[in-house]
Amino acid sequence: MRLSRSATVAVLLGASSAAPGGGNTPGRELPSCRFAQDWSQKEILARPNDFIWDMLYWEGKFHRNNVAYNEVNGMSYDGTQIDWVTGEATKKHTFSAASKEASQPAPRNRSRRTIR
C-alpha cells in the first residue's frame, strides 16, 4: 500500500499527538498481530490514535532488515511469511522482481551542483 503525501503526514501527526498505545501504555496489552480484526469501523473513528499505534507497532516489526529488505544490498524481499498467532517471521521469499525494485525511492544527490 502506498500512502499519498498528505495521508502520510496525517498519520504521522496523529501518531505523534497520540497517547501511546500498542504496549507503551501501562496496563495495556500488546496488540495481536491480527489486531485489525479486533477493531470495528466505529471504534477506529472513535479512537484513531489507539488504532494508529497498534498499526505502527506491527509495521515497525515488518520494516526492518532481514524481514522486509536486505540492508546490505538494498533489495526488497518478495514477501515474508508470518506465524498468524505470534506475528513472528517464519520464512521469507529471498527473491524480488524488477517492478518492485523500480518502485523503491532512489537516493537523491543533495549537492544541487550545476553542471556548466
Buried (B, 14 or more C-beta within 10 A) or exposed (E): EEEEEEEEEBBEEBBEEBEBBBEEEEEBEBBBBEBEEEBEEEEEEEBBBBBBBBBBBBEEBEEEEEBBBBEEEEBBBEEBEBEEEEBEBEEBEEEBEEEEEEEEEEEEEEEEEEEE
